[in-house]
C-alpha cells in the first residue's frame, strides 16, 4: 500500500513540475542607433496552461540608466503559434503599462534587419500608458494556437526571420533611442522551477521512508 501511494505522489509531482518551463534571455542585437553600453533588458519566456508568457525587465545601468522600453513588437509569422494577447498581466510593475497597437506599427529601423511586419505590437506612450523604466517589469501572455506547443518549439521559432521579437527603447544613450532584436536562448537551456510545496512534499516522502525503516528495524528486534 505504501509503495502504491508513493508512486501516485511521484506521478503527481512529475506532472506538476513539467507544467512550467522557463527560458531566460538577456542578449540583444541593437540594429538602430547602437551601441548602447549599459543597456540590459532581461526577458523570461515560459509556457504554462496552454499560454505563452513573455516577461521583460529593464535592468539597464551606466550610460543607459535612463533607458525605457517604449514599444514591443512580435513579428508576423508568430501568428502561426500565438493567438489572443493579454498585456499587463500578473507580474507587471505598477509603473509599466503597454497596450496595442504600437506606434509606429513596425520597429524603427526594421528594414535594417528585414523585418517582415508586425503580428502584435504594444506601446507605452500616450494616454494612461507608461513605458518600462529601469527597475520595472512588463508581462504579456498569449494563448497558444496549439496547447501542445513546447517551449523548445517556441524558442526555435523565435530565432527565425519572420518570427522575432523587437524592442524600441528610449534613451539608450544620452542622445538617442534605439531598436533591438531579442536573441533567444537555444532550446535545451530551459529551467524547471520547483515550488516550495514540491520541496516540502519531497521532505515528507523522505520522512516517510525513514519512519518505515525504523518500524521495520523495531519489528526485527
C-alpha positions in Angstrom: 0.0 0.0 0.0 2.8 2.4 0.9 4.6 1.8 -2.5 1.3 2.4 -4.4 0.8 5.8 -2.6 4.4 6.8 -3.2 4.1 6.1 -6.9 1.0 8.2 -7.1 2.7 11.1 -5.4 5.7 10.8 -7.7 3.5 10.9 -10.8 1.6 13.9 -9.4 4.9 15.7 -8.7 6.2 14.9 -12.2 3.0 16.3 -13.8 3.2 19.5 -11.6 6.8 20.1 -12.3 6.5 19.5 -16.0 3.7 22.1 -16.4 6.0 25.1 -16.3 9.3 25.6 -18.2 11.2 28.9 -18.3 13.9 30.2 -20.6 15.8 33.4 -19.8 17.4 35.7 -22.4 19.2 39.0 -22.0 21.1 39.2 -25.3 20.0 42.0 -27.6 21.1 42.8 -31.2 20.9 46.5 -31.5 20.2 47.3 -35.1 19.3 51.0 -34.9 21.4 53.7 -33.1 23.8 51.4 -31.3 25.9 50.6 -29.4 24.4 51.3 -26.0 26.7 50.4 -23.2 24.8 49.5 -20.0 21.6 48.6 -21.8 20.2 45.4 -20.1 16.8 44.1 -20.9 16.2 40.7 -19.3 13.5 38.5 -20.8 11.9 35.4 -19.4 9.8 33.2 -21.7 7.6 30.4 -20.3 4.7 28.2 -21.3 2.0 27.1 -18.8 -1.6 26.0 -19.1 -1.8 26.5 -22.9 -0.4 30.0 -22.7 3.0 31.6 -23.5 4.3 34.3 -21.2 6.9 36.9 -22.0 8.4 39.0 -19.2 10.6 42.0 -19.9 12.6 43.5 -17.1 14.7 46.7 -17.5 18.0 46.4 -15.6 19.9 49.0 -17.6 22.8 50.9 -15.9 25.5 53.4 -16.6 25.0 55.3 -19.8 21.7 53.6 -20.4 20.4 54.2 -16.9 17.6 56.4 -18.3 16.5 53.8 -20.9 12.8 52.8 -21.1 11.1 50.2 -23.3 8.6 52.2 -25.3 7.3 49.6 -27.8 7.4 45.8 -28.0 6.9 44.1 -31.4 6.1 40.4 -32.3 6.9 39.6 -35.9 4.1 38.5 -38.3 4.9 34.8 -38.6 4.4 34.3 -34.9 0.7 34.3 -35.6 1.1 30.6 -36.5 1.9 29.8 -32.8 0.3 32.7 -30.8 -3.3 33.7 -30.5 -5.0 36.4 -28.4 -2.8 38.5 -26.3 -3.3 39.8 -22.7 -0.9 42.6 -21.9 -0.1 43.9 -18.4 -0.8 40.6 -16.9 0.4 39.2 -13.5 3.9 40.3 -12.7 3.8 43.7 -14.4 5.1 46.6 -12.4 2.7 49.2 -11.3 4.6 51.9 -13.3 4.5 50.0 -16.6 1.5 49.9 -18.9 1.7 49.0 -22.6 -1.3 48.4 -24.9 -1.9 47.7 -28.6 -1.3 48.9 -31.2 2.3 50.1 -31.3 3.1 53.4 -32.9 5.0 53.2 -35.3 3.5 50.0 -36.5 6.9 48.4 -37.0 10.2 48.9 -35.1 12.1 52.0 -36.3 15.0 50.8 -38.5 13.3 47.4 -39.0 14.4 47.5 -42.7 18.0 47.1 -41.4 17.1 43.5 -40.3 14.5 42.7 -42.9 11.5 43.0 -40.5 8.6 41.4 -42.3 5.7 43.1 -40.5 4.2 43.1 -37.0 1.7 40.5 -35.8 1.3 42.1 -32.3 2.7 45.4 -31.1 2.4 47.2 -27.7 3.0 50.8 -26.9 3.9 52.6 -23.7 3.2 56.1 -24.9 0.1 58.2 -24.8 -2.9 58.4 -22.5 -2.5 56.3 -19.4 0.2 54.2 -21.0 3.7 54.1 -19.4 7.0 52.7 -20.8 9.0 50.1 -18.9 11.6 52.2 -16.9 14.7 50.9 -15.1 13.7 48.5 -12.3 10.3 47.7 -13.8 8.9 44.6 -15.4 6.2 44.2 -18.1 4.5 40.9 -18.9 2.3 39.9 -21.8 0.7 36.5 -22.3 -0.6 34.8 -25.5 -3.0 31.9 -25.9 -1.2 29.2 -27.8 -3.0 28.1 -31.0 -1.9 24.6 -30.2 -1.8 23.9 -26.5 0.7 21.1 -27.1 3.3 23.6 -28.3 6.5 23.2 -26.3 8.9 25.8 -25.1 11.6 24.3 -27.3 9.5 24.8 -30.4 8.7 28.4 -29.4 12.4 29.2 -28.8 13.4 27.7 -32.1 10.7 29.7 -33.9 11.8 33.0 -32.2 15.2 32.6 -33.8 13.8 32.6 -37.3 13.4 35.6 -39.6 9.7 36.5 -39.6 9.1 35.3 -36.1 11.3 37.6 -34.0 10.7 40.0 -31.1 11.9 43.6 -31.4 12.0 46.4 -28.8 12.1 50.2 -29.3 13.9 51.7 -26.4 14.0 55.3 -25.5 17.2 57.0 -24.2 19.5 54.0 -24.9 22.2 56.7 -24.8 22.1 60.2 -23.6 21.2 61.4 -27.1 19.0 58.8 -28.9 16.6 55.9 -28.8 17.5 52.5 -30.3 15.8 49.4 -31.7 16.9 45.9 -30.8 16.1 42.3 -31.6 15.8 39.7 -28.8 18.3 36.8 -29.2 16.5 33.8 -27.7 18.5 31.1 -25.9 18.8 27.8 -27.9 16.4 25.0 -26.9 17.7 22.9 -24.2 18.5 25.8 -21.8 15.1 25.8 -20.2 14.9 25.5 -16.4 12.1 23.9 -14.4 11.3 25.8 -11.2 10.5 23.8 -8.2 7.8 25.4 -6.0 8.3 25.4 -2.2 5.5 22.9 -1.9 7.4 20.4 -4.1 10.4 20.6 -1.8 8.2 20.2 1.2 6.5 17.2 -0.3 9.9 15.7 -1.0 10.8 16.1 2.7 7.6 14.4 3.7 8.3 11.5 1.4 11.9 11.2 2.9 10.5 11.3 6.4 8.0 8.6 5.4 10.8 6.4 4.2 12.7 6.9 7.4 9.7 6.1 9.6 9.1 2.9 7.6 12.7 1.8 8.0 12.6 2.4 11.8 9.4 0.4 12.1 11.0 -2.5 10.2 14.1 -2.4 12.5 11.8 -2.4 15.6 10.0 -5.5 14.3 13.2 -7.3 13.7 14.5 -6.5 17.2 
